[in-house]
Amino acid sequence: MSLRVVLAAILALSLSAPAGAQIPLFIPIPRKAKPPEGPRAPPPDLPPAEAAVWPFPAPDPKTWWDDKRPKASEAADPLGGRRMRRGERLPSPDNGVDASTYRLWGMMPLQWQLVRGDEMILELWTRPSNSVRQTVTRIVVRGGDAFVQARAGLACCEAGIGRRVGFDEQLPEGAAARFRALAQLPLWRSPRDVRVEQPGLADALCVDGTGYDLTLVTAGRSAVLHRACDPAEVGEVGEVLEAMLGAALGRDGRFDVIFPKGASFAGARDAYHALLAEGGRLKPNPDARAPAPGAEPAPSAEPDADTPATAPSRP
């Protein structure tokens, strides 16, 4: 109804009313709604446990252990919820990472995963020699689906993994077939630790670089490869590294920044092919076994007061 019609009706009522009667001419005007107030700070005398969940009530201590918790997503544990069948065994990959280390990184331990049929797990640990920034990347293939789980953090000098970040996501369609093809490569039959051997040259010693520890778990089988420093070493597994890191990069900038060159290992692959073309090879490493992927370096001694402190190395 228009405003003119309302005014005409009020005027007609006022003219037809008896003498002495008054009809108030009042038209309500809507008021503007007040903007919502921002979140208020918790009271200063609130206990820390309640301040952490403000403005929600603190949990009841009596029901804390029995209350239902939100379940993890399917990508966080694609092979979870399985019971061991008669005659079935859990995998025992010889990668040197125990269950407690996986749990520090917020991942289901690899040795607790039941892999069946054509399922597979690919896992990659990256450990720079001049930084404590480590990453863990895991690819799980189940049927026609593939999932990526990735973690990054500071693996040194704290009770936990410092500044840990991570994500669990399902990969696009077609990724499962690509990773199954990588599991068939002959490189999985290579020695665990290798060293570059070139005709007429002495063995190289690893001083600076990044170590890559790869683990492949399939039904009834596991293989572990450690490649570090020399580009030819890394180039042998370059195709697998590119596929795994390529699936993880682009999902969290804090993870991506650890790999400023992206997921390309073209230079390392060229170095490996050049080594073979020149008559060289990757021979089994005669030295002691490399440290476990999850091992952290021992804290260094405090410098003397007269010795100037050096700037921390950059990855």
C-alpha positions as CSV (number, residue, x, y, z in Angstrom):
1,M,0.0,0.0,0.0
2,S,1.4,3.4,-1.0
3,L,1.9,6.3,1.4
4,R,-0.7,8.4,-0.5
5,V,-3.4,5.9,0.1
6,V,-2.6,5.7,3.8
7,L,-2.7,9.5,4.2
8,A,-6.0,9.7,2.3
9,A,-7.6,7.1,4.7
10,I,-6.4,9.0,7.8
11,L,-7.7,12.3,6.4
12,A,-11.1,10.7,5.7
13,L,-11.4,9.3,9.2
14,S,-10.5,12.6,10.8
15,L,-13.2,14.4,8.8
16,S,-15.9,11.8,9.7
17,A,-15.1,11.7,13.4
18,P,-17.3,13.5,15.9
19,A,-16.4,16.9,17.3
20,G,-13.9,16.9,20.0
21,A,-12.5,13.5,19.0
22,Q,-8.9,13.5,17.8
23,I,-7.1,10.8,15.8
24,P,-3.4,10.9,16.3
25,L,-1.5,11.1,13.1
26,F,1.5,8.8,13.9
27,I,3.4,7.0,11.3
28,P,6.1,4.6,12.8
29,I,9.5,5.1,11.3
30,P,11.7,2.0,11.3
31,R,15.0,2.4,13.2
32,K,18.3,1.2,11.9
33,A,19.6,-2.0,13.4
34,K,22.6,-1.7,15.7
35,P,25.8,-3.3,14.2
36,P,26.7,-6.5,16.0
37,E,29.3,-6.1,18.7
38,G,32.7,-7.6,18.2
39,P,34.1,-10.4,20.3
40,R,34.7,-9.4,23.9
41,A,37.9,-10.3,25.7
42,P,37.6,-12.9,28.5
43,P,37.5,-11.5,32.0
44,P,40.9,-11.0,33.5
45,D,40.3,-13.4,36.5
46,L,39.3,-16.3,34.2
47,P,41.4,-19.5,34.6
48,P,43.7,-20.3,31.6
49,A,41.7,-23.4,30.7
50,E,38.5,-21.5,30.5
51,A,40.0,-18.5,28.8
52,A,41.3,-20.7,26.0
53,V,37.7,-21.7,25.1
54,W,36.0,-18.4,25.8
55,P,33.1,-17.6,25.4
56,F,32.2,-21.3,25.6
57,P,32.0,-23.1,28.9
58,A,35.0,-25.1,30.1
59,P,34.7,-28.9,29.6
60,D,33.3,-31.0,32.4
61,P,36.2,-32.9,34.0
62,K,33.9,-35.9,34.8
63,T,32.9,-36.4,31.1
64,W,36.1,-35.3,29.4
65,W,37.3,-38.9,28.7
66,D,33.9,-40.2,27.5
67,D,32.6,-37.3,25.5
68,K,32.4,-37.9,21.7
69,R,35.1,-36.3,19.7
70,P,35.0,-35.3,16.0
71,K,36.3,-38.0,13.8
72,A,39.3,-37.4,11.6
73,S,38.6,-37.1,7.9
74,E,39.0,-40.0,5.5
75,A,42.1,-38.5,4.0
76,A,43.8,-38.4,7.5
77,D,43.7,-42.2,7.6
78,P,42.5,-43.9,4.4
79,L,43.4,-47.4,5.6
80,G,42.0,-46.9,9.1
81,G,39.4,-48.9,11.0
82,R,40.6,-52.3,9.7
83,R,40.9,-55.5,11.7
84,M,43.7,-57.9,11.1
85,R,42.6,-61.1,9.4
86,R,43.9,-64.6,10.2
87,G,47.4,-65.0,8.7
88,E,47.7,-61.3,7.9
89,R,50.7,-59.3,9.1
90,L,51.5,-55.7,9.6
91,P,54.2,-54.1,7.4
92,S,57.7,-53.8,8.9
93,P,59.5,-51.2,6.7
94,D,63.2,-50.9,7.7
95,N,63.2,-47.1,7.6
96,G,64.3,-46.5,11.2
97,V,61.2,-44.5,12.1
98,D,59.4,-45.8,15.2
99,A,55.7,-45.4,16.0
100,S,56.3,-42.6,18.6
101,T,58.0,-40.5,16.0
102,Y,55.1,-40.7,13.6
103,R,52.7,-39.7,16.4
104,L,54.8,-36.6,17.1
105,W,54.2,-35.6,13.5
106,G,50.5,-36.3,13.8
107,M,50.5,-39.2,11.4
108,M,49.3,-42.8,11.7
109,P,52.5,-45.0,12.1
110,L,53.4,-46.7,8.9
111,Q,53.9,-50.0,10.7
112,W,50.3,-49.9,11.9
113,Q,48.8,-49.8,8.4
114,L,47.2,-52.8,6.9
115,V,47.8,-52.8,3.1
116,R,45.8,-55.2,1.0
117,G,45.4,-56.2,-2.6
118,D,46.8,-53.5,-5.0
119,E,46.9,-50.8,-2.3
120,M,50.2,-49.0,-1.6
121,I,51.8,-46.4,0.5
122,L,54.7,-44.1,-0.6
123,E,56.4,-42.1,2.0
124,L,59.1,-39.4,1.7
125,W,61.1,-37.7,4.5
126,T,63.3,-34.7,3.5
127,R,66.1,-33.6,5.8
128,P,68.3,-30.7,4.8
129,S,71.8,-30.9,6.3
130,N,72.0,-27.2,7.2
131,S,68.5,-26.8,8.6
132,V,66.1,-28.4,11.1
133,R,63.2,-27.9,8.8
134,Q,62.0,-31.4,8.0
135,T,59.0,-32.6,6.0
136,V,57.1,-35.8,5.7
137,T,55.0,-36.6,2.7
138,R,52.8,-39.7,2.4
139,I,50.8,-40.9,-0.6
140,V,48.1,-43.6,0.1
141,V,46.5,-45.4,-2.8
142,R,43.3,-47.3,-2.2
143,G,41.4,-48.7,-5.1
144,G,40.8,-45.8,-7.5
145,D,41.5,-43.2,-4.9
146,A,44.7,-41.5,-3.9
147,F,45.4,-39.3,-0.8
148,V,48.2,-37.0,0.2
149,Q,49.3,-36.4,3.8
150,A,52.0,-33.9,4.4
151,R,53.7,-32.4,7.5
152,A,56.4,-29.8,8.0
153,G,58.1,-28.6,11.2
154,L,61.2,-27.9,13.1
155,A,62.6,-31.3,14.2
156,C,65.1,-30.2,16.9
157,C,65.6,-29.1,20.4
158,E,62.0,-29.1,21.7
159,A,59.9,-31.8,23.3
160,G,57.6,-31.8,20.2
161,I,57.8,-30.8,16.6
162,G,58.1,-27.0,16.6
163,R,55.8,-24.9,14.3
164,R,54.3,-28.1,12.9
165,V,51.9,-27.6,10.0
166,G,50.2,-30.2,7.8
167,F,47.2,-31.2,5.7
168,D,45.4,-34.4,4.6
169,E,43.6,-34.2,1.2
170,Q,42.3,-36.5,-1.5
171,L,44.0,-36.2,-4.9
172,P,42.2,-35.7,-8.2
173,E,41.0,-38.6,-10.3
174,G,43.8,-40.4,-12.1
175,A,46.5,-39.9,-9.5
176,A,46.2,-43.5,-8.2
177,A,47.3,-45.0,-11.6
178,R,50.3,-42.7,-11.7
179,F,51.6,-43.7,-8.4
180,R,50.9,-47.4,-9.0
181,A,53.1,-47.1,-12.1
182,L,55.9,-45.5,-10.0
183,A,55.8,-48.5,-7.7
184,Q,56.8,-50.8,-10.6
185,L,60.0,-48.9,-11.4
186,P,63.2,-51.0,-11.1
187,L,64.8,-48.4,-8.8
188,W,63.0,-50.1,-5.8
189,R,65.4,-53.1,-6.3
190,S,68.4,-50.8,-5.9
191,P,70.6,-50.8,-2.7
192,R,69.2,-48.8,0.2
193,D,72.3,-46.5,0.5
194,V,74.5,-45.8,-2.5
195,R,77.5,-43.8,-3.5
196,V,78.5,-42.4,-6.9
197,E,81.3,-44.2,-8.6
198,Q,82.9,-42.6,-11.6
199,P,85.8,-44.1,-13.6
200,G,89.2,-42.5,-12.5
201,L,87.6,-40.4,-9.7
202,A,87.6,-40.8,-6.0
203,D,84.4,-41.3,-4.0
204,A,82.6,-38.1,-3.1
205,L,81.9,-37.3,0.5
206,C,78.5,-35.8,1.5
207,V,79.0,-32.5,3.4
208,D,76.1,-30.3,2.4
209,G,72.7,-31.0,0.8
210,T,69.3,-32.6,1.4
211,G,68.7,-36.2,2.3
212,Y,65.6,-38.0,0.8
213,D,64.3,-41.1,2.5
214,L,61.7,-43.0,0.4
215,T,59.6,-45.9,1.6
216,L,57.3,-48.1,-0.5
217,V,54.8,-50.4,1.2
218,T,52.6,-52.8,-0.7
219,A,50.8,-55.9,0.4
220,G,53.5,-58.2,1.8
221,R,56.5,-56.1,0.7
222,S,58.4,-52.9,1.6
223,A,61.4,-51.2,0.2
224,V,63.5,-48.3,1.6
225,L,65.9,-45.9,-0.3
226,H,68.1,-43.2,1.0
227,R,69.5,-40.7,-1.4
228,A,71.4,-37.5,-0.5
229,C,73.8,-34.8,-1.6
230,D,75.0,-35.9,-5.0
231,P,72.7,-34.9,-7.8
232,A,73.2,-38.3,-9.5
233,E,72.0,-40.1,-6.4
234,V,68.9,-37.9,-6.1
235,G,68.4,-38.1,-9.9
236,E,67.8,-41.9,-9.7
237,V,64.6,-41.3,-7.7
238,G,63.8,-37.9,-9.2
239,E,60.7,-39.1,-10.9
240,V,59.2,-40.3,-7.7
241,L,60.2,-37.2,-5.8
242,E,58.6,-35.0,-8.5
243,A,55.3,-36.9,-8.3
244,M,55.1,-36.9,-4.5
245,L,56.1,-33.3,-3.9
246,G,54.1,-32.2,-6.9
247,A,51.0,-33.7,-5.2
248,A,51.7,-31.9,-2.0
249,L,52.8,-28.4,-3.1
250,G,50.3,-25.7,-3.7
251,R,48.1,-26.6,-0.7
252,D,49.8,-24.7,2.1
253,G,52.2,-21.8,1.6
254,R,54.0,-22.7,4.8
255,F,54.8,-26.1,3.4
256,D,55.7,-24.7,-0.1
257,V,58.3,-22.3,1.3
258,I,60.6,-25.1,2.3
259,F,60.9,-26.0,-1.4
260,P,61.8,-22.7,-3.2
261,K,62.6,-24.6,-6.4
262,G,59.3,-26.4,-6.5
263,A,59.0,-30.1,-7.4
264,S,61.4,-30.1,-10.3
265,F,64.4,-32.5,-10.2
266,A,65.2,-32.2,-13.9
267,G,68.8,-31.2,-13.1
268,A,69.3,-34.2,-10.8
269,R,67.8,-36.6,-13.4
270,D,70.1,-35.3,-16.1
271,A,73.1,-35.8,-13.8
272,Y,72.1,-39.4,-13.2
273,H,71.7,-40.1,-16.9
274,A,75.1,-38.4,-17.6
275,L,76.7,-40.6,-14.9
276,L,75.5,-43.8,-16.6
277,A,76.5,-42.5,-20.1
278,E,80.0,-41.9,-18.8
279,G,80.4,-45.4,-17.5
280,G,79.7,-44.5,-13.8
281,R,77.3,-46.2,-11.5
282,L,75.7,-46.0,-8.1
283,K,77.3,-48.6,-5.9
284,P,76.3,-49.8,-2.4
285,N,77.6,-47.3,0.2
286,P,80.3,-49.0,2.2
287,D,80.0,-46.5,5.1
288,A,77.8,-46.8,8.1
289,R,74.1,-46.7,7.7
290,A,72.6,-43.2,7.4
291,P,70.6,-41.9,10.4
292,A,66.9,-42.6,10.6
293,P,64.7,-40.1,8.7
294,G,63.0,-39.0,11.9
295,A,66.3,-38.6,13.9
296,E,67.0,-35.1,15.1
297,P,70.5,-33.7,15.5
298,A,72.0,-33.5,19.0
299,P,72.0,-29.9,20.5
300,S,75.3,-28.2,19.9
301,A,77.5,-26.9,22.7
302,E,77.2,-23.3,23.8
303,P,79.9,-21.1,22.2
304,D,82.6,-19.6,24.4
305,A,82.2,-16.0,25.5
306,D,85.2,-14.9,23.5
307,T,83.9,-16.6,20.3
308,P,81.5,-14.5,18.2
309,A,78.2,-16.3,17.5
310,T,77.6,-17.3,13.9
311,A,74.4,-16.5,12.1
312,P,72.1,-19.5,11.8
313,S,72.3,-21.3,8.5
314,R,69.5,-21.0,6.0
315,P,68.0,-24.0,4.3
